[in-house]
Amino acid sequence: MYNGNVIKQLLLDKKVPNKELLRYIGTEANASLAQIVNGNPTVKRLEKVADFFGVSMDTFFEREKPFKQTGISKSDDTSYYIEKIELLEKIIKEKDERIKLLENVNQLLTKHT
């Protein structure tokens, strides 16, 4: 959920006047800051605010689940792929064993018919 109060806090923390932010995003009316903080700003406008403060747009949103980067880091690449290869080799071995078992069962059935 959007939390515009983060903008107010960033302005206080960085000791930046409201007008400086408004000038940067291309509007100088005081009502515009209230609209950004209390309203539902456009992505384009919020992106400018994030750029102004040098933060991610995610900063302005409260999440129930914390953001986790998905994917594999370079350091994990080797172990990830080794693990996947070992799993695939195990699956292939099990498949080959089942094929042999089914062939044996088939031979026994053909002998008795």
MARLO-698855 format. One record per residue (C-alpha): residue number from 0; x, y, z. Coordinates in nm, 2 decimals. Layout:
BEGIN
<node NUM, <X, Y, Z>>
...
END
This chain:
BEGIN
<node 0, <0.00, 0.00, 0.00>>
<node 1, <0.12, 0.35, -0.09>>
<node 2, <0.26, 0.55, 0.21>>
<node 3, <0.32, 0.91, 0.11>>
<node 4, <0.44, 1.00, 0.46>>
<node 5, <0.77, 0.85, 0.36>>
<node 6, <0.81, 1.16, 0.13>>
<node 7, <0.75, 1.39, 0.42>>
<node 8, <1.01, 1.20, 0.63>>
<node 9, <1.27, 1.21, 0.35>>
<node 10, <1.22, 1.59, 0.32>>
<node 11, <1.28, 1.62, 0.70>>
<node 12, <1.57, 1.38, 0.71>>
<node 13, <1.75, 1.55, 0.42>>
<node 14, <1.65, 1.90, 0.53>>
<node 15, <1.51, 1.98, 0.19>>
<node 16, <1.24, 2.24, 0.14>>
<node 17, <0.92, 2.12, -0.02>>
<node 18, <0.96, 2.38, -0.30>>
<node 19, <1.29, 2.22, -0.41>>
<node 20, <1.12, 1.88, -0.46>>
<node 21, <0.82, 2.04, -0.63>>
<node 22, <1.05, 2.24, -0.86>>
<node 23, <1.24, 1.91, -0.95>>
<node 24, <0.92, 1.72, -1.04>>
<node 25, <0.79, 2.02, -1.24>>
<node 26, <0.53, 2.17, -1.02>>
<node 27, <0.56, 2.44, -0.76>>
<node 28, <0.21, 2.45, -0.61>>
<node 29, <0.19, 2.36, -0.24>>
<node 30, <-0.13, 2.17, -0.31>>
<node 31, <0.07, 1.94, -0.54>>
<node 32, <0.29, 1.81, -0.25>>
<node 33, <-0.03, 1.73, -0.05>>
<node 34, <-0.17, 1.55, -0.35>>
<node 35, <0.15, 1.34, -0.38>>
<node 36, <0.17, 1.27, -0.01>>
<node 37, <-0.20, 1.21, 0.06>>
<node 38, <-0.33, 1.11, -0.28>>
<node 39, <-0.25, 0.85, -0.54>>
<node 40, <0.03, 1.00, -0.76>>
<node 41, <0.11, 0.87, -1.10>>
<node 42, <0.39, 0.63, -1.16>>
<node 43, <0.57, 0.90, -1.36>>
<node 44, <0.55, 1.16, -1.08>>
<node 45, <0.65, 0.91, -0.81>>
<node 46, <0.94, 0.80, -1.02>>
<node 47, <1.06, 1.16, -1.03>>
<node 48, <1.03, 1.18, -0.65>>
<node 49, <1.23, 0.86, -0.61>>
<node 50, <1.50, 1.00, -0.84>>
<node 51, <1.51, 1.32, -0.64>>
<node 52, <1.58, 1.13, -0.32>>
<node 53, <1.79, 0.86, -0.49>>
<node 54, <1.57, 0.58, -0.36>>
<node 55, <1.38, 0.29, -0.51>>
<node 56, <1.01, 0.35, -0.58>>
<node 57, <0.95, 0.05, -0.35>>
<node 58, <1.04, 0.28, -0.06>>
<node 59, <0.70, 0.45, -0.09>>
<node 60, <0.51, 0.13, -0.04>>
<node 61, <0.43, -0.09, 0.26>>
<node 62, <0.44, -0.45, 0.18>>
<node 63, <0.30, -0.74, 0.37>>
<node 64, <0.57, -0.96, 0.24>>
<node 65, <0.93, -0.83, 0.23>>
<node 66, <1.08, -0.79, -0.11>>
<node 67, <1.31, -1.08, -0.19>>
<node 68, <1.52, -1.09, -0.50>>
<node 69, <1.46, -1.40, -0.69>>
<node 70, <1.71, -1.57, -0.91>>
<node 71, <2.06, -1.69, -0.85>>
<node 72, <2.36, -1.49, -0.76>>
<node 73, <2.69, -1.56, -0.94>>
<node 74, <2.84, -1.72, -0.63>>
<node 75, <2.55, -1.97, -0.61>>
<node 76, <2.55, -2.06, -0.98>>
<node 77, <2.79, -2.35, -0.96>>
<node 78, <2.63, -2.52, -0.66>>
<node 79, <2.28, -2.46, -0.80>>
<node 80, <2.36, -2.63, -1.13>>
<node 81, <2.56, -2.92, -0.97>>
<node 82, <2.25, -2.99, -0.75>>
<node 83, <2.02, -2.98, -1.05>>
<node 84, <2.25, -3.21, -1.25>>
<node 85, <2.27, -3.46, -0.96>>
<node 86, <1.89, -3.46, -0.93>>
<node 87, <1.86, -3.52, -1.31>>
<node 88, <2.11, -3.81, -1.30>>
<node 89, <1.91, -3.96, -1.01>>
<node 90, <1.59, -3.94, -1.21>>
<node 91, <1.75, -4.09, -1.52>>
<node 92, <1.89, -4.38, -1.31>>
<node 93, <1.55, -4.45, -1.15>>
<node 94, <1.39, -4.43, -1.50>>
<node 95, <1.64, -4.69, -1.63>>
<node 96, <1.57, -4.92, -1.34>>
<node 97, <1.20, -4.90, -1.40>>
<node 98, <1.25, -4.98, -1.77>>
<node 99, <1.45, -5.29, -1.68>>
<node 100, <1.19, -5.40, -1.43>>
<node 101, <0.91, -5.35, -1.69>>
<node 102, <1.11, -5.55, -1.95>>
<node 103, <1.15, -5.83, -1.70>>
<node 104, <0.78, -5.83, -1.61>>
<node 105, <0.70, -5.83, -1.99>>
<node 106, <0.93, -6.13, -2.05>>
<node 107, <0.76, -6.32, -1.76>>
<node 108, <0.42, -6.24, -1.89>>
<node 109, <0.50, -6.34, -2.25>>
<node 110, <0.65, -6.68, -2.13>>
<node 111, <0.33, -6.77, -1.94>>
<node 112, <0.09, -6.69, -2.22>>
END
